[in-house]
Amino acid sequence: MAKLPRSENGSLFGDTIVDLGQDVSSNPDHDERHFFAEQTSRADRLNPSPSLDNSPQTADAHYHGHRDRLRARFRDGGESALADYEILELLLFRLIPRRDTKPIAKALIARFGTLAGVFGAPPALLQEVKGVGETVALDLKLIASVAQRMLKSELRGKQVLSSWSSVIDYCHAAMAYETTEQFRILFLDKRNVLIADEIQGRGTVDHTPVYPREVVKRALELSATAIILVHNHPSGDPTPSRADIDMTRTIIDTAKPLGITVHDHIIIGKDGHASLKGLRLI
């Protein structure tokens, strides 16, 4: 009698070819459930039965009901009806369609603290969370970029000084969760309308080199008559340092003879912001 070949552990090998060089554990589309679902589906094609449906879709149905309920809660109650991790889970449904995304959403919130922390995190750190690959990390950053563009659009064509809360919201979204210091300048025209928003320098975790002459030179190139200085503190504490204050005063002294006003220097941290003008330091 002909016998099917068996492996050393006694398992049968039919005509299914297994690529031993492929890391199936790292691919949610090739886990054990998906593998056996494919084999069952193949058997169904050979021996169809109208009463049995073992397709991959049915195998995944144990969390389809949960997804439908979560969508219904969002549809009926809006974002206030969901916890932060549930909002993230709802989004991850689209990004990771073949896996239960609740553990991933909870792990992201646990790692980065808040939704803002998740979307502000660098892609490399996002990928340290189990279940988040490069594609998902980049998609999350894309969503963060859309949010920043929306906030920035609130400043266009408006007098910045009369839209101060929008300025703070935009700067916080853009800079609060950066892991190194950035020095940003908002260039304004004579009506205090935004001309340009530029990052002038990037530094280390606690220092960014700033050159007052370059700041003023760029303002003249853009025909700006006023500027707002902004930089972040990756530590999260926005308290200005002595160096922050001295640098700001040097820029003011350099810009003033050329008719350029420094309205403020804002320091952004995860825990809030500080205004040197508001603190009467300039």
ZAKESE-178203 format. One record per residue (C-alpha): residue in one letter; x, y, z. Coordinates in pm, whole numbers, plus 50000, padded with zeros to 5 digits. Last residue first. Example, Ala and Ser with C-alpha at 12.3 -4.5 7.8 and 13.67 -1.06 7.14 Angstrom:
<atom resn="S" c1="51367" c2="49894" c3="50714"/>
<atom resn="A" c1="51230" c2="49550" c3="50780"/>
END
This chain:
<atom resn="I" c1="51161" c2="59003" c3="52698"/>
<atom resn="L" c1="51141" c2="58796" c3="53018"/>
<atom resn="R" c1="50797" c2="58929" c3="53107"/>
<atom resn="L" c1="50664" c2="58574" c3="53156"/>
<atom resn="G" c1="50403" c2="58640" c3="52887"/>
<atom resn="K" c1="50677" c2="58772" c3="52661"/>
<atom resn="L" c1="50887" c2="58462" c3="52719"/>
<atom resn="S" c1="50583" c2="58248" c3="52645"/>
<atom resn="A" c1="50589" c2="57899" c3="52794"/>
<atom resn="H" c1="50413" c2="57588" c3="52667"/>
<atom resn="G" c1="50236" c2="57278" c3="52791"/>
<atom resn="D" c1="50324" c2="56938" c3="52937"/>
<atom resn="K" c1="50468" c2="56787" c3="52620"/>
<atom resn="G" c1="50684" c2="57095" c3="52583"/>
<atom resn="I" c1="50683" c2="57399" c3="52356"/>
<atom resn="I" c1="50882" c2="57717" c3="52416"/>
<atom resn="I" c1="50738" c2="58030" c3="52259"/>
<atom resn="H" c1="50953" c2="58334" c3="52183"/>
<atom resn="D" c1="50748" c2="58644" c3="52125"/>
<atom resn="H" c1="50667" c2="58940" c3="51901"/>
<atom resn="V" c1="51018" c2="58989" c3="51764"/>
<atom resn="T" c1="50986" c2="59305" c3="51557"/>
<atom resn="I" c1="51188" c2="59369" c3="51241"/>
<atom resn="G" c1="51265" c2="59731" c3="51152"/>
<atom resn="L" c1="51630" c2="59676" c3="51068"/>
<atom resn="P" c1="51755" c2="59837" c3="51390"/>
<atom resn="K" c1="51525" c2="59598" c3="51587"/>
<atom resn="A" c1="51647" c2="59270" c3="51438"/>
<atom resn="T" c1="51990" c2="59240" c3="51601"/>
<atom resn="D" c1="51876" c2="59355" c3="51947"/>
<atom resn="I" c1="51574" c2="59124" c3="51934"/>
<atom resn="I" c1="51791" c2="58832" c3="51820"/>
<atom resn="T" c1="52031" c2="58893" c3="52110"/>
<atom resn="R" c1="51740" c2="58912" c3="52355"/>
<atom resn="T" c1="51612" c2="58576" c3="52236"/>
<atom resn="M" c1="51955" c2="58413" c3="52272"/>
<atom resn="D" c1="51990" c2="58542" c3="52627"/>
<atom resn="I" c1="51647" c2="58412" c3="52730"/>
<atom resn="D" c1="51695" c2="58066" c3="52581"/>
<atom resn="A" c1="52047" c2="58042" c3="52731"/>
<atom resn="R" c1="51908" c2="58120" c3="53077"/>
<atom resn="S" c1="51663" c2="57836" c3="53030"/>
<atom resn="P" c1="51294" c2="57871" c3="52955"/>
<atom resn="T" c1="51053" c2="57635" c3="53136"/>
<atom resn="P" c1="50880" c2="57422" c3="52872"/>
<atom resn="D" c1="50927" c2="57091" c3="53059"/>
<atom resn="G" c1="50863" c2="56796" c3="52826"/>
<atom resn="S" c1="51227" c2="56683" c3="52817"/>
<atom resn="P" c1="51211" c2="56727" c3="52439"/>
<atom resn="H" c1="51208" c2="57106" c3="52491"/>
<atom resn="N" c1="51070" c2="57271" c3="52180"/>
<atom resn="H" c1="51143" c2="57589" c3="51988"/>
<atom resn="V" c1="50943" c2="57882" c3="51861"/>
<atom resn="L" c1="51040" c2="58235" c3="51758"/>
<atom resn="I" c1="50768" c2="58469" c3="51633"/>
<atom resn="I" c1="50870" c2="58715" c3="51364"/>
<atom resn="A" c1="50781" c2="59063" c3="51245"/>
<atom resn="T" c1="50838" c2="59284" c3="50941"/>
<atom resn="A" c1="50888" c2="59001" c3="50696"/>
<atom resn="S" c1="51015" c2="59089" c3="50350"/>
<atom resn="L" c1="51094" c2="58718" c3="50296"/>
<atom resn="E" c1="51463" c2="58782" c3="50230"/>
<atom resn="L" c1="51469" c2="59032" c3="50518"/>
<atom resn="A" c1="51335" c2="58769" c3="50759"/>
<atom resn="R" c1="51595" c2="58522" c3="50633"/>
<atom resn="K" c1="51876" c2="58766" c3="50707"/>
<atom resn="V" c1="51737" c2="58836" c3="51053"/>
<atom resn="V" c1="51742" c2="58468" c3="51150"/>
<atom resn="E" c1="52082" c2="58418" c3="50988"/>
<atom resn="R" c1="52223" c2="58711" c3="51188"/>
<atom resn="P" c1="52080" c2="58566" c3="51510"/>
<atom resn="Y" c1="52251" c2="58227" c3="51464"/>
<atom resn="V" c1="52078" c2="57949" c3="51658"/>
<atom resn="P" c1="52239" c2="57616" c3="51753"/>
<atom resn="T" c1="51986" c2="57378" c3="51908"/>
<atom resn="H" c1="52044" c2="57220" c3="52249"/>
<atom resn="D" c1="51884" c2="56975" c3="52491"/>
<atom resn="V" c1="51801" c2="56653" c3="52305"/>
<atom resn="T" c1="52029" c2="56749" c3="52018"/>
<atom resn="G" c1="51987" c2="57003" c3="51742"/>
<atom resn="R" c1="51769" c2="57099" c3="51451"/>
<atom resn="G" c1="51768" c2="57444" c3="51296"/>
<atom resn="Q" c1="51574" c2="57702" c3="51099"/>
<atom resn="I" c1="51244" c2="57518" c3="51074"/>
<atom resn="E" c1="51025" c2="57743" c3="50863"/>
<atom resn="D" c1="50673" c2="57884" c3="50872"/>
<atom resn="A" c1="50620" c2="58150" c3="50609"/>
<atom resn="I" c1="50416" c2="58462" c3="50536"/>
<atom resn="L" c1="50175" c2="58449" c3="50831"/>
<atom resn="V" c1="49964" c2="58764" c3="50867"/>
<atom resn="N" c1="50087" c2="59019" c3="51120"/>
<atom resn="R" c1="49953" c2="59305" c3="50906"/>
<atom resn="K" c1="50311" c2="59420" c3="50835"/>
<atom resn="D" c1="50400" c2="59068" c3="50722"/>
<atom resn="L" c1="50478" c2="58775" c3="50950"/>
<atom resn="F" c1="50749" c2="58507" c3="50961"/>
<atom resn="L" c1="50693" c2="58216" c3="51201"/>
<atom resn="I" c1="51031" c2="58079" c3="51302"/>
<atom resn="R" c1="51115" c2="57727" c3="51419"/>
<atom resn="F" c1="51408" c2="57597" c3="51623"/>
<atom resn="Q" c1="51389" c2="57223" c3="51674"/>
<atom resn="E" c1="51520" c2="57026" c3="51971"/>
<atom resn="T" c1="51541" c2="56648" c3="51952"/>
<atom resn="T" c1="51287" c2="56376" c3="52036"/>
<atom resn="E" c1="50996" c2="56562" c3="51879"/>
<atom resn="Y" c1="50677" c2="56512" c3="52077"/>
<atom resn="A" c1="50581" c2="56875" c3="52135"/>
<atom resn="M" c1="50685" c2="56999" c3="51792"/>
<atom resn="A" c1="50414" c2="56998" c3="51525"/>
<atom resn="A" c1="50106" c2="56941" c3="51740"/>
<atom resn="H" c1="50226" c2="57192" c3="52001"/>
<atom resn="C" c1="50313" c2="57448" c3="51735"/>
<atom resn="Y" c1="49970" c2="57416" c3="51576"/>
<atom resn="D" c1="49778" c2="57438" c3="51902"/>
<atom resn="I" c1="49987" c2="57736" c3="52018"/>
<atom resn="V" c1="49931" c2="57928" c3="51695"/>
<atom resn="S" c1="49559" c2="57845" c3="51701"/>
<atom resn="S" c1="49538" c2="57979" c3="52058"/>
<atom resn="W" c1="49704" c2="58301" c3="51942"/>
<atom resn="S" c1="49458" c2="58379" c3="51665"/>
<atom resn="S" c1="49451" c2="58758" c3="51720"/>
<atom resn="L" c1="49830" c2="58775" c3="51711"/>
<atom resn="V" c1="49837" c2="58564" c3="51396"/>
<atom resn="Q" c1="49626" c2="58798" c3="51190"/>
<atom resn="K" c1="49453" c2="58558" c3="50959"/>
<atom resn="G" c1="49513" c2="58464" c3="50595"/>
<atom resn="R" c1="49644" c2="58123" c3="50684"/>
<atom resn="L" c1="49647" c2="58041" c3="51054"/>
<atom resn="E" c1="49366" c2="57782" c3="51057"/>
<atom resn="S" c1="49543" c2="57605" c3="50771"/>
<atom resn="K" c1="49823" c2="57523" c3="51015"/>
<atom resn="L" c1="49584" c2="57324" c3="51231"/>
<atom resn="M" c1="49460" c2="57123" c3="50934"/>
<atom resn="R" c1="49814" c2="57067" c3="50810"/>
<atom resn="Q" c1="49912" c2="56938" c3="51154"/>
<atom resn="A" c1="49620" c2="56693" c3="51156"/>
<atom resn="V" c1="49713" c2="56568" c3="50809"/>
<atom resn="S" c1="50072" c2="56520" c3="50925"/>
<atom resn="A" c1="49955" c2="56313" c3="51222"/>
<atom resn="I" c1="49753" c2="56093" c3="50985"/>
<atom resn="L" c1="50063" c2="56043" c3="50771"/>
<atom resn="K" c1="50264" c2="55957" c3="51083"/>
<atom resn="L" c1="50014" c2="55683" c3="51166"/>
<atom resn="D" c1="50038" c2="55552" c3="50809"/>
<atom resn="L" c1="50418" c2="55551" c3="50834"/>
<atom resn="A" c1="50406" c2="55341" c3="51151"/>
<atom resn="V" c1="50153" c2="55102" c3="50995"/>
<atom resn="T" c1="50376" c2="55049" c3="50691"/>
<atom resn="E" c1="50693" c2="55006" c3="50896"/>
<atom resn="G" c1="50547" c2="54742" c3="51122"/>
<atom resn="V" c1="50339" c2="54770" c3="51437"/>
<atom resn="G" c1="50232" c2="54435" c3="51583"/>
<atom resn="K" c1="50463" c2="54446" c3="51883"/>
<atom resn="V" c1="50557" c2="54805" c3="51969"/>
<atom resn="E" c1="50917" c2="54882" c3="51871"/>
<atom resn="Q" c1="50783" c2="54996" c3="51534"/>
<atom resn="L" c1="50637" c2="55307" c3="51693"/>
<atom resn="L" c1="50983" c2="55399" c3="51820"/>
<atom resn="A" c1="51133" c2="55389" c3="51470"/>
<atom resn="P" c1="50837" c2="55580" c3="51326"/>
<atom resn="P" c1="50899" c2="55876" c3="51561"/>
<atom resn="A" c1="50623" c2="55939" c3="51818"/>
<atom resn="G" c1="50388" c2="56233" c3="51768"/>
<atom resn="F" c1="50091" c2="56022" c3="51666"/>
<atom resn="V" c1="50129" c2="55797" c3="51969"/>
<atom resn="G" c1="50200" c2="56083" c3="52209"/>
<atom resn="A" c1="49897" c2="56274" c3="52087"/>
<atom resn="L" c1="49687" c2="55964" c3="52148"/>
<atom resn="T" c1="49825" c2="55956" c3="52501"/>
<atom resn="G" c1="50085" c2="55782" c3="52716"/>
<atom resn="F" c1="50340" c2="55670" c3="52456"/>
<atom resn="R" c1="50402" c2="55308" c3="52561"/>
<atom resn="A" c1="50070" c2="55234" c3="52731"/>
<atom resn="I" c1="49878" c2="55404" c3="52449"/>
<atom resn="L" c1="50065" c2="55197" c3="52189"/>
<atom resn="A" c1="50017" c2="54874" c3="52386"/>
<atom resn="K" c1="49644" c2="54939" c3="52419"/>
<atom resn="A" c1="49610" c2="54992" c3="52044"/>
<atom resn="I" c1="49812" c2="54678" c3="51969"/>
<atom resn="P" c1="49609" c2="54467" c3="52213"/>
<atom resn="K" c1="49282" c2="54597" c3="52056"/>
<atom resn="T" c1="49395" c2="54534" c3="51698"/>
<atom resn="D" c1="49277" c2="54175" c3="51655"/>
<atom resn="R" c1="49442" c2="54088" c3="51326"/>
<atom resn="R" c1="49356" c2="54057" c3="50958"/>
<atom resn="P" c1="49265" c2="54416" c3="50864"/>
<atom resn="I" c1="49573" c2="54594" c3="51005"/>
<atom resn="L" c1="49560" c2="54952" c3="50872"/>
<atom resn="R" c1="49184" c2="54977" c3="50839"/>
<atom resn="F" c1="49104" c2="54822" c3="51176"/>
<atom resn="L" c1="49392" c2="55030" c3="51316"/>
<atom resn="L" c1="49170" c2="55339" c3="51307"/>
<atom resn="L" c1="48903" c2="55181" c3="51524"/>
<atom resn="E" c1="49174" c2="55058" c3="51761"/>
<atom resn="L" c1="49310" c2="55411" c3="51793"/>
<atom resn="I" c1="48967" c2="55545" c3="51883"/>
<atom resn="E" c1="48927" c2="55248" c3="52118"/>
<atom resn="Y" c1="49262" c2="55322" c3="52287"/>
<atom resn="D" c1="49150" c2="55678" c3="52353"/>
<atom resn="A" c1="48821" c2="55569" c3="52506"/>
<atom resn="L" c1="48508" c2="55587" c3="52293"/>
<atom resn="A" c1="48169" c2="55756" c3="52328"/>
<atom resn="S" c1="48328" c2="56103" c3="52318"/>
<atom resn="E" c1="48445" c2="56035" c3="51961"/>
<atom resn="G" c1="48091" c2="56031" c3="51827"/>
<atom resn="G" c1="47793" c2="55871" c3="52001"/>
<atom resn="D" c1="47593" c2="55697" c3="51729"/>
<atom resn="R" c1="47858" c2="55643" c3="51462"/>
<atom resn="F" c1="48134" c2="55584" c3="51717"/>
<atom resn="R" c1="47926" c2="55329" c3="51906"/>
<atom resn="A" c1="47827" c2="55162" c3="51578"/>
<atom resn="R" c1="48190" c2="55138" c3="51468"/>
<atom resn="L" c1="48278" c2="54970" c3="51798"/>
<atom resn="R" c1="47991" c2="54723" c3="51762"/>
<atom resn="D" c1="48094" c2="54634" c3="51407"/>
<atom resn="R" c1="48454" c2="54583" c3="51513"/>
<atom resn="H" c1="48350" c2="54356" c3="51799"/>
<atom resn="G" c1="48138" c2="54149" c3="51561"/>
<atom resn="H" c1="48430" c2="54118" c3="51321"/>
<atom resn="Y" c1="48643" c2="53994" c3="51610"/>
<atom resn="H" c1="48534" c2="53629" c3="51607"/>
<atom resn="A" c1="48469" c2="53654" c3="51233"/>
<atom resn="D" c1="48833" c2="53595" c3="51140"/>
<atom resn="A" c1="48788" c2="53225" c3="51067"/>
<atom resn="T" c1="48472" c2="53308" c3="50875"/>
<atom resn="Q" c1="48663" c2="53545" c3="50648"/>
<atom resn="P" c1="48938" c2="53288" c3="50605"/>
<atom resn="S" c1="48678" c2="53052" c3="50457"/>
<atom resn="N" c1="48544" c2="52762" c3="50661"/>
<atom resn="D" c1="48188" c2="52772" c3="50531"/>
<atom resn="L" c1="47997" c2="52446" c3="50579"/>
<atom resn="S" c1="47633" c2="52377" c3="50500"/>
<atom resn="P" c1="47661" c2="52399" c3="50121"/>
<atom resn="S" c1="47936" c2="52135" c3="50115"/>
<atom resn="P" c1="48190" c2="52134" c3="49836"/>
<atom resn="N" c1="48438" c2="51847" c3="49827"/>
<atom resn="L" c1="48734" c2="51964" c3="49615"/>
<atom resn="R" c1="48662" c2="52333" c3="49671"/>
<atom resn="D" c1="48593" c2="52262" c3="50037"/>
<atom resn="A" c1="48930" c2="52092" c3="50069"/>
<atom resn="R" c1="49099" c2="52404" c3="49939"/>
<atom resn="S" c1="48913" c2="52619" c3="50190"/>
<atom resn="T" c1="49025" c2="52387" c3="50466"/>
<atom resn="Q" c1="49388" c2="52421" c3="50359"/>
<atom resn="E" c1="49361" c2="52799" c3="50334"/>
<atom resn="A" c1="49199" c2="52819" c3="50677"/>
<atom resn="F" c1="49483" c2="52606" c3="50810"/>
<atom resn="F" c1="49741" c2="52859" c3="50695"/>
<atom resn="H" c1="49537" c2="53164" c3="50802"/>
<atom resn="R" c1="49499" c2="53031" c3="51155"/>
<atom resn="E" c1="49866" c2="52936" c3="51173"/>
<atom resn="D" c1="49987" c2="53286" c3="51084"/>
<atom resn="H" c1="50057" c2="53394" c3="50728"/>
<atom resn="D" c1="49860" c2="53717" c3="50684"/>
<atom resn="P" c1="49980" c2="53844" c3="51022"/>
<atom resn="N" c1="50341" c2="53826" c3="50900"/>
<atom resn="S" c1="50611" c2="53809" c3="51167"/>
<atom resn="S" c1="50540" c2="53449" c3="51262"/>
<atom resn="V" c1="50563" c2="53336" c3="50902"/>
<atom resn="D" c1="50935" c2="53404" c3="50882"/>
<atom resn="Q" c1="51006" c2="53252" c3="50541"/>
<atom resn="G" c1="51313" c2="53036" c3="50488"/>
<atom resn="L" c1="51127" c2="52714" c3="50561"/>
<atom resn="D" c1="50903" c2="52771" c3="50259"/>
<atom resn="V" c1="50633" c2="52506" c3="50301"/>
<atom resn="I" c1="50508" c2="52336" c3="49986"/>
<atom resn="T" c1="50167" c2="52172" c3="50010"/>
<atom resn="D" c1="50152" c2="51857" c3="49797"/>
<atom resn="G" c1="50091" c2="51636" c3="50096"/>
<atom resn="F" c1="50314" c2="51625" c3="50400"/>
<atom resn="L" c1="50188" c2="51425" c3="50695"/>
<atom resn="S" c1="50313" c2="51476" c3="51049"/>
<atom resn="G" c1="50493" c2="51193" c3="51226"/>
<atom resn="N" c1="50755" c2="51392" c3="51415"/>
<atom resn="E" c1="51028" c2="51274" c3="51179"/>
<atom resn="S" c1="50822" c2="51380" c3="50882"/>
<atom resn="R" c1="50587" c2="51145" c3="50704"/>
<atom resn="P" c1="50564" c2="51049" c3="50340"/>
<atom resn="L" c1="50218" c2="50942" c3="50225"/>
<atom resn="K" c1="50185" c2="50569" c3="50203"/>
<atom resn="A" c1="50131" c2="50338" c3="49906"/>
<atom resn="M" c1="50000" c2="50000" c3="50000"/>
END
